[in-house]
Amino acid sequence: MITNAKKAPPPSRPPRKSRETPGRRSARDFPWTKEEDALLGKLTDREVAEKLNRTLNGARNRRKFLGKPAVGHAPQPFRIDREPRDRYAYLFSTKSDRELRAFLGWSFKRIHTRRRQLAGGKVGKLAPEWTLEEDRLLGTKSDKVLARKFGRSVSAVRHRRWKKRIRVKKDWRPEDDKILGTRTDHDVALFLGRSHTNVAWRRRKLGVPPKAKPRPWTQEEEALLGAKPDKELARMFGRTVVAVEARRIQLGRTKPDAVFKVIKLAAPHDQPPAPGNAKRGARYCTWTSEEDGLLGKLTDEDVARKLGYPVPRVRRRRRLLGLPSCNPNHRHWTKEETALLGARSDREVAQLVNRSVGNVRYKRIELGIPFCNPHYEVWKPSELALLGKLPDEEVARRTEHSLTSVRHARTKRHILSVRRAAPDWQAEEEALLGTAPDRELAARLNRTEGAVRLRRVNKGIPAWRRPAPSD
């Protein structure tokens, strides 16, 4: 009979040597000689260290410093050399496809495609190599200026400058700061070789006023802002479009349409009753009474086409006057059609009344009619009271709802199931963990194997191993 004998303790390992081994010669106290350097690369680093009474790291670092390969190391990963600039075009005139595949490792399809490119002249022209003079000029001027000077693309110059880690930004010198304000920002930017934005930023940072002060706005100019397009007013005033737009926004005036007619009304101090097509107290009106008479009688597209106005402007004017849209496709809801809402689903009603599903849904919601879905199971309060008190299968049998509907209704209301998780672990059960296989303990404890394994791992108990037979 085999008895459970105690396992013999494992043999003790020799003590680990410390990194700082006493008695080793350091490179600081004993510099490397030529005879010692000759051994590096011929023997392994460990053999050299033991033979010369030096540390292993010292021998390895010295060998790497001299650039000598190691001896006895694993083979280095294979590295493919970079393809030449002509992509081996010289080989295609002397080698066959089979030889090219063996030499280059390309597939036959790639070789045939390359041959067609070389025969058809579709190979792109190779850009010339960068010279030392071109590299020295990178960053001294803008990429656009250098690209024009080198005969290269701007992207090529920018990529070369990024590769060389050269910045275009130049530091501001005291003599550069003295020029600010003496000329316009545009002239200073051209003189210093900087951008207009950079010059304006530097001038504002130093608090230097601009050379040309902005022209003050007159009352006649401000009166026309918002009455005509900004581009037209910019040409008329001799100003930029940005300046005209900024002044118009500052005065709180909206942007007019591209095509309009301005009709001047009576002076504001008279305050006569405003006409029907203008607001009370308005100075100008862009719509005439004849044009307003067309709104609501024709479609917005026809009115816009007839008056030469944009369709959004016509639609905005019609809604401002409160006029209904003249749409021949628009139909009012009848009593018979309204009676169908809520009696059937929106999709069925849309097919019966020849309308879109969205239009039917919008009308039903507008009237406050609840939807009708025969597939939707309505829950009663007495049925909801059973959730969480009985198993889901029993609730489904009593309420005649589907099992999926019961589970969805319970989880939607955050009600826990009767069949909750397994009971808490007891101390007696935890004492059995690791004494037998997890599958056997799961059957004895009436738990799943995964639950037993998870509890054992959380407690840090190793898995049960079959004891080795004793001799």
C-alpha positions as CSV (number, residue, x, y, z in Angstrom):
1,M,0.0,0.0,0.0
2,I,1.3,3.3,-1.1
3,T,1.3,6.0,1.6
4,N,1.3,9.7,1.1
5,A,4.9,10.5,1.8
6,K,6.1,14.0,2.1
7,K,7.9,15.3,-0.9
8,A,11.6,15.9,-0.4
9,P,12.6,19.6,-0.5
10,P,14.1,20.7,-3.8
11,P,17.9,21.0,-3.9
12,S,19.0,24.4,-2.8
13,R,20.3,26.6,-5.6
14,P,23.7,28.2,-5.4
15,P,23.6,31.8,-4.2
16,R,23.3,34.3,-7.0
17,K,26.3,36.4,-7.7
18,S,26.0,40.1,-7.2
19,R,26.4,42.4,-10.1
20,E,29.4,44.1,-8.5
21,T,31.8,41.2,-8.5
22,P,34.8,42.0,-6.3
23,G,38.2,41.6,-7.8
24,R,37.2,42.5,-11.4
25,R,39.3,45.1,-13.3
26,S,37.4,48.2,-14.3
27,A,38.1,50.2,-17.4
28,R,38.6,53.3,-15.3
29,D,41.5,51.8,-13.3
30,F,42.8,49.5,-16.0
31,P,42.3,50.9,-19.6
32,W,42.0,48.5,-22.5
33,T,45.2,47.6,-24.3
34,K,45.7,46.7,-27.9
35,E,46.3,43.0,-27.0
36,E,43.0,42.9,-25.1
37,D,41.1,44.6,-27.9
38,A,42.4,42.0,-30.4
39,L,40.6,39.3,-28.4
40,L,37.2,41.0,-28.8
41,G,35.2,39.4,-31.7
42,K,37.3,36.3,-31.7
43,L,36.0,34.8,-28.5
44,T,32.7,35.2,-26.8
45,D,32.1,38.1,-24.4
46,R,32.0,35.8,-21.5
47,E,35.2,34.1,-22.4
48,V,37.0,37.4,-22.8
49,A,35.6,38.6,-19.5
50,E,36.9,35.5,-17.7
51,K,40.2,35.5,-19.4
52,L,41.0,39.2,-18.8
53,N,39.3,39.3,-15.3
54,R,36.8,41.9,-16.4
55,T,33.0,42.2,-16.1
56,L,30.7,40.8,-18.8
57,N,29.1,44.2,-19.4
58,G,32.5,45.8,-19.7
59,A,33.6,43.4,-22.4
60,R,30.3,43.7,-24.3
61,N,30.3,47.5,-24.2
62,R,34.0,47.6,-25.4
63,R,33.2,45.3,-28.3
64,K,30.2,47.4,-29.3
65,F,32.3,50.6,-29.0
66,L,34.8,49.1,-31.4
67,G,32.1,48.0,-33.8
68,K,33.0,44.3,-33.8
69,P,30.4,41.6,-34.3
70,A,29.6,39.2,-31.5
71,V,30.6,35.5,-31.6
72,G,28.1,32.8,-30.9
73,H,25.0,35.0,-31.0
74,A,21.8,34.0,-32.8
75,P,21.6,35.0,-36.4
76,Q,20.4,38.5,-37.0
77,P,17.1,39.2,-38.8
78,F,17.2,39.3,-42.6
79,R,17.1,42.9,-43.9
80,I,16.2,43.7,-47.5
81,D,18.3,46.4,-49.0
82,R,16.6,49.4,-50.4
83,E,15.7,49.3,-54.0
84,P,17.8,51.5,-56.3
85,R,16.2,54.6,-57.8
86,D,15.7,52.9,-61.2
87,R,14.0,49.9,-59.6
88,Y,16.3,47.4,-61.3
89,A,15.5,48.6,-64.7
90,Y,19.0,47.6,-66.0
91,L,18.2,44.0,-65.2
92,F,15.1,43.7,-67.3
93,S,17.1,44.0,-70.5
94,T,19.5,41.2,-69.7
95,K,17.6,38.7,-67.5
96,S,14.6,36.4,-68.1
97,D,11.5,36.4,-66.0
98,R,12.6,33.3,-64.2
99,E,16.1,34.8,-63.4
100,L,14.5,38.0,-62.2
101,R,12.1,36.1,-59.9
102,A,15.1,34.1,-58.4
103,F,17.2,37.3,-58.1
104,L,14.6,39.8,-56.9
105,G,12.0,37.5,-55.3
106,W,9.2,39.2,-57.2
107,S,6.1,37.4,-58.5
108,F,5.7,36.9,-62.3
109,K,2.7,39.3,-62.3
110,R,4.8,42.1,-60.8
111,I,7.7,41.3,-63.3
112,H,5.3,41.4,-66.3
113,T,3.7,44.7,-65.0
114,R,7.2,46.2,-64.7
115,R,8.1,45.1,-68.2
116,R,5.0,46.7,-69.7
117,Q,5.8,49.9,-67.8
118,L,9.3,50.0,-69.2
119,A,8.2,49.2,-72.7
120,G,5.3,51.7,-72.8
121,G,7.3,54.6,-71.3
122,K,4.9,54.9,-68.3
123,V,7.7,55.1,-65.8
124,G,7.7,58.4,-64.0
125,K,10.7,60.7,-64.4
126,L,13.1,60.4,-61.5
127,A,13.7,63.6,-59.6
128,P,17.3,64.7,-59.5
129,E,19.3,64.1,-56.3
130,W,19.5,66.8,-53.7
131,T,22.8,68.7,-53.7
132,L,24.6,70.2,-50.8
133,E,23.9,73.7,-51.9
134,E,20.2,73.0,-52.0
135,D,20.2,71.5,-48.5
136,R,22.0,74.6,-47.2
137,L,19.3,76.9,-48.6
138,L,16.5,75.0,-46.9
139,G,14.8,77.1,-44.2
140,T,16.4,80.4,-45.3
141,K,13.4,81.3,-47.5
142,S,9.9,80.0,-47.8
143,D,9.3,76.6,-49.4
144,K,7.4,78.2,-52.3
145,V,10.3,80.5,-53.2
146,L,12.9,77.7,-53.0
147,A,10.7,75.3,-55.0
148,R,10.6,77.9,-57.8
149,K,14.4,78.4,-57.6
150,F,15.2,74.6,-57.5
151,G,12.6,73.7,-60.1
152,R,10.9,71.2,-57.7
153,S,7.5,70.9,-56.3
154,V,6.6,72.7,-53.0
155,S,5.7,69.3,-51.4
156,A,9.2,67.9,-52.3
157,V,10.9,70.9,-50.7
158,R,8.7,70.7,-47.6
159,H,9.3,67.0,-47.3
160,R,13.1,67.4,-47.7
161,R,13.1,70.2,-45.0
162,W,11.1,68.0,-42.6
163,K,13.5,65.1,-43.2
164,K,16.4,67.4,-42.3
165,R,14.5,68.8,-39.3
166,I,14.9,72.4,-40.5
167,R,12.5,75.0,-39.3
168,V,11.4,77.9,-41.5
169,K,10.6,80.1,-38.5
170,K,13.2,82.7,-37.9
171,D,13.8,84.6,-34.7
172,W,13.0,88.3,-34.6
173,R,16.1,90.5,-34.4
174,P,16.1,94.0,-32.8
175,E,16.8,95.6,-36.2
176,D,13.7,93.8,-37.6
177,D,11.5,95.1,-34.8
178,K,12.6,98.7,-35.7
179,I,11.1,98.4,-39.2
180,L,7.7,97.5,-37.8
181,G,5.3,100.4,-38.2
182,T,7.5,102.4,-40.6
183,R,5.8,100.7,-43.5
184,T,2.7,98.7,-44.1
185,D,2.6,95.1,-43.0
186,H,2.6,93.9,-46.6
187,D,5.8,95.8,-47.4
188,V,7.5,94.7,-44.2
189,A,6.6,91.1,-45.0
190,L,8.1,91.3,-48.4
191,F,11.2,93.1,-47.1
192,L,11.9,90.6,-44.3
193,G,10.8,87.5,-46.2
194,R,8.0,86.7,-43.7
195,S,4.3,86.2,-44.0
196,H,1.9,89.0,-43.6
197,T,0.3,87.3,-40.6
198,N,3.6,86.9,-38.8
199,V,4.4,90.6,-39.3
200,A,1.0,91.7,-38.0
201,W,1.3,89.4,-35.0
202,R,4.7,90.7,-34.1
203,R,3.6,94.3,-34.5
204,R,0.5,93.8,-32.3
205,K,2.6,92.0,-29.7
206,L,5.0,94.9,-29.4
207,G,2.1,97.5,-29.4
208,V,3.3,99.2,-32.5
209,P,0.5,101.1,-34.4
210,P,0.1,100.3,-38.1
211,K,1.5,102.6,-40.7
212,A,-1.8,103.2,-42.5
213,K,-4.6,104.0,-40.1
214,P,-8.0,102.7,-41.2
215,R,-10.3,105.1,-43.0
216,P,-13.2,106.2,-40.8
217,W,-16.7,105.1,-42.0
218,T,-19.0,107.9,-43.2
219,Q,-22.8,108.1,-42.6
220,E,-23.5,107.6,-46.3
221,E,-21.4,104.4,-46.3
222,E,-23.0,103.0,-43.2
223,A,-26.5,103.7,-44.6
224,L,-25.8,101.4,-47.5
225,L,-24.4,98.5,-45.4
226,G,-26.9,95.6,-45.6
227,A,-28.8,97.2,-48.5
228,K,-26.4,95.8,-51.2
229,P,-24.0,92.8,-51.3
230,D,-20.7,93.2,-49.5
231,K,-18.7,92.6,-52.7
232,E,-20.5,95.4,-54.5
233,L,-20.1,97.8,-51.6
234,A,-16.4,96.9,-51.3
235,R,-15.8,97.9,-54.9
236,M,-17.8,101.1,-54.4
237,F,-16.1,102.2,-51.2
238,G,-12.6,101.0,-52.1
239,R,-12.4,98.7,-49.1
240,T,-11.9,95.0,-48.6
241,V,-14.8,92.6,-48.4
242,V,-13.7,91.6,-44.9
243,A,-13.8,95.2,-43.7
244,V,-17.3,95.7,-45.2
245,E,-18.6,92.5,-43.7
246,A,-17.0,93.3,-40.2
247,R,-18.6,96.8,-40.2
248,R,-22.0,95.4,-41.2
249,I,-21.9,92.8,-38.5
250,Q,-20.8,95.4,-36.0
251,L,-23.9,97.5,-36.8
252,G,-26.1,94.4,-36.4
253,R,-27.4,94.3,-40.0
254,T,-28.2,91.1,-41.8
255,K,-26.7,90.1,-45.1
256,P,-28.9,90.9,-48.1
257,D,-29.7,88.5,-50.9
258,A,-27.7,88.6,-54.1
259,V,-30.6,90.0,-56.1
260,F,-33.0,92.6,-54.7
261,K,-34.5,96.0,-55.2
262,V,-34.4,98.7,-52.5
263,I,-37.5,100.9,-52.1
264,K,-37.0,103.9,-49.8
265,L,-39.9,104.7,-47.5
266,A,-40.8,107.9,-45.7
267,A,-38.4,109.4,-43.2
268,P,-38.5,107.8,-39.8
269,H,-39.3,111.1,-38.0
270,D,-42.6,111.4,-39.9
271,Q,-43.7,108.0,-38.6
272,P,-46.6,107.4,-41.1
273,P,-48.4,104.1,-41.1
274,A,-46.2,101.6,-42.8
275,P,-47.4,99.9,-46.0
276,G,-48.6,96.3,-45.9
277,N,-45.3,94.9,-47.2
278,A,-43.0,96.6,-44.7
279,K,-42.6,96.7,-41.0
280,R,-43.5,99.8,-39.0
281,G,-40.7,102.3,-38.7
282,A,-38.6,100.6,-41.5
283,R,-36.5,102.9,-43.8
284,Y,-36.1,100.5,-46.7
285,C,-38.1,97.6,-48.1
286,T,-36.9,95.1,-50.7
287,W,-40.3,93.7,-51.7
288,T,-43.0,95.6,-53.6
289,S,-46.7,95.1,-53.2
290,E,-46.9,93.5,-56.6
291,E,-44.3,90.9,-55.7
292,D,-46.0,90.2,-52.4
293,G,-49.2,89.6,-54.3
294,L,-47.6,86.6,-56.0
295,L,-46.8,84.8,-52.8
296,G,-49.2,82.0,-51.9
297,K,-50.7,82.0,-55.4
298,L,-47.8,80.3,-57.1
299,T,-45.3,77.9,-55.8
300,D,-42.1,79.2,-54.3
301,E,-40.1,77.9,-57.2
302,D,-42.3,79.6,-59.7
303,V,-42.1,82.9,-57.8
304,A,-38.4,82.7,-57.5
305,R,-38.0,81.9,-61.2
306,K,-40.3,84.8,-62.2
307,L,-38.7,87.4,-59.9
308,G,-35.1,86.2,-60.2
309,Y,-34.9,85.6,-56.4
310,P,-33.5,82.6,-54.6
311,V,-36.0,80.1,-53.4
312,P,-35.0,80.4,-49.7
313,R,-35.6,84.2,-49.9
314,V,-39.1,83.7,-51.4
315,R,-40.0,81.0,-48.8
316,R,-38.7,83.2,-45.9
317,R,-40.8,86.2,-47.2
318,R,-43.9,84.0,-47.5
319,R,-43.6,82.6,-44.0
320,L,-43.0,86.2,-42.7
321,L,-46.3,87.3,-44.1
322,G,-48.0,84.1,-42.8
323,L,-49.2,83.0,-46.2
324,P,-49.8,79.2,-46.9
325,S,-47.7,77.4,-49.4
326,C,-49.3,76.9,-52.9
327,N,-48.2,73.3,-53.3
328,P,-50.4,71.2,-55.7
329,N,-49.2,68.0,-54.0
330,H,-50.3,69.2,-50.6
331,R,-53.6,67.8,-49.4
332,H,-55.5,68.6,-46.2
333,W,-56.5,65.8,-43.9
334,T,-60.1,64.7,-44.1
335,K,-62.2,63.4,-41.3
336,E,-62.2,59.9,-42.8
337,E,-58.4,59.9,-42.9
338,T,-58.0,61.3,-39.4
339,A,-60.3,58.5,-38.1
340,L,-57.8,55.9,-39.3
341,L,-55.0,57.3,-37.1
342,G,-54.4,55.0,-34.1
343,A,-56.8,52.4,-35.4
344,R,-54.1,50.7,-37.4
345,S,-50.3,51.0,-37.7
346,D,-48.8,54.1,-39.3
347,R,-47.5,52.0,-42.2
348,E,-50.9,50.6,-43.0
349,V,-52.6,54.0,-42.7
350,A,-49.9,55.5,-45.0
351,Q,-50.7,52.9,-47.7
352,L,-54.5,53.5,-47.3
353,V,-54.4,57.4,-47.5
354,N,-51.5,57.5,-50.0
355,R,-49.1,59.5,-47.7
356,S,-45.7,59.0,-46.4
357,V,-45.1,57.2,-43.1
358,G,-43.5,60.3,-41.6
359,N,-46.4,62.5,-42.5
360,V,-48.9,60.0,-40.9
361,R,-46.7,59.8,-37.7
362,Y,-46.4,63.6,-37.5
363,K,-50.1,64.0,-37.8
364,R,-50.9,61.4,-35.2
365,I,-48.5,62.9,-32.7
366,E,-49.9,66.4,-33.4
367,L,-53.4,65.2,-32.5
368,G,-52.1,63.3,-29.5
369,I,-53.4,59.9,-30.7
370,P,-51.4,56.8,-29.3
371,F,-49.9,54.5,-31.8
372,C,-51.3,51.1,-32.7
373,N,-48.9,48.2,-33.0
374,P,-50.5,44.7,-33.0
375,H,-47.0,43.2,-32.2
376,Y,-46.6,45.4,-29.1
377,E,-47.6,43.6,-25.9
378,V,-49.1,46.0,-23.4
379,W,-48.4,45.2,-19.7
380,K,-51.0,45.6,-17.1
381,P,-50.2,46.7,-13.5
382,S,-51.2,43.3,-12.2
383,E,-48.9,41.6,-14.6
384,L,-46.0,43.9,-13.7
385,A,-46.4,43.0,-10.1
386,L,-45.4,39.4,-10.8
387,L,-42.0,40.4,-12.2
388,G,-39.2,39.4,-9.8
389,K,-41.5,37.3,-7.6
390,L,-41.9,34.3,-9.9
391,P,-39.6,32.8,-12.5
392,D,-39.7,34.3,-15.9
393,E,-41.2,31.1,-17.4
394,E,-44.0,31.1,-14.9
395,V,-44.7,34.8,-15.5
396,A,-44.8,34.1,-19.3
397,R,-47.3,31.2,-18.8
398,R,-49.6,33.2,-16.5
399,T,-49.6,36.5,-18.5
400,E,-49.5,34.8,-22.0
401,H,-46.5,37.0,-22.9
402,S,-43.5,35.7,-24.7
403,L,-40.4,34.8,-22.6
404,T,-38.4,37.5,-24.4
405,S,-41.0,40.1,-23.6
406,V,-41.0,39.1,-19.9
407,R,-37.2,39.3,-19.6
408,H,-37.2,42.7,-21.5
409,A,-39.9,44.1,-19.2
410,R,-38.0,43.0,-16.1
411,T,-34.6,44.3,-17.1
412,K,-36.1,47.5,-18.4
413,R,-37.5,48.2,-14.9
414,H,-34.2,47.0,-13.2
415,I,-36.0,44.1,-11.4
416,L,-33.8,41.2,-10.4
417,S,-34.7,37.7,-11.4
418,V,-35.9,35.1,-8.9
419,R,-33.1,32.8,-10.1
420,R,-30.3,35.0,-8.9
421,A,-26.6,34.1,-8.8
422,A,-25.3,31.2,-6.8
423,P,-25.3,31.4,-3.0
424,D,-22.4,32.9,-1.2
425,W,-19.3,30.7,-0.6
426,Q,-19.1,29.2,2.8
427,A,-15.8,28.6,4.7
428,E,-16.3,24.8,4.4
429,E,-16.6,25.0,0.7
430,E,-13.5,27.3,0.3
431,A,-11.5,24.8,2.4
432,L,-12.1,22.1,-0.3
433,L,-10.6,24.3,-3.1
434,G,-7.4,22.8,-4.4
435,T,-7.9,19.5,-2.8
436,A,-9.5,17.9,-5.8
437,P,-10.0,18.7,-9.5
438,D,-12.3,21.6,-10.2
439,R,-14.8,19.4,-12.1
440,E,-15.1,17.1,-9.2
441,L,-15.6,19.9,-6.7
442,A,-18.2,21.5,-9.0
443,A,-20.3,18.3,-9.0
444,R,-20.0,18.0,-5.2
445,L,-20.8,21.6,-4.4
446,N,-23.6,21.9,-7.1
447,R,-21.8,24.8,-8.8
448,T,-20.3,25.3,-12.3
449,E,-16.7,24.4,-13.1
450,G,-16.0,28.0,-14.1
451,A,-17.4,29.3,-10.8
452,V,-15.1,26.9,-8.8
453,R,-12.1,27.8,-10.9
454,L,-12.8,31.6,-10.5
455,R,-13.1,31.3,-6.8
456,R,-9.9,29.3,-6.5
457,V,-8.0,31.8,-8.6
458,N,-9.3,34.8,-6.6
459,K,-8.2,33.1,-3.4
460,G,-4.7,32.4,-4.8
461,I,-5.1,28.6,-4.3
462,P,-3.1,26.5,-6.8
463,A,-4.8,23.9,-8.9
464,W,-4.9,20.3,-7.7
465,R,-2.1,18.1,-9.1
466,R,-2.0,14.4,-9.0
467,P,0.8,13.4,-6.5
468,A,3.7,11.6,-8.0
469,P,4.0,7.9,-7.1
470,S,6.6,7.2,-4.4
471,D,9.3,4.7,-5.1
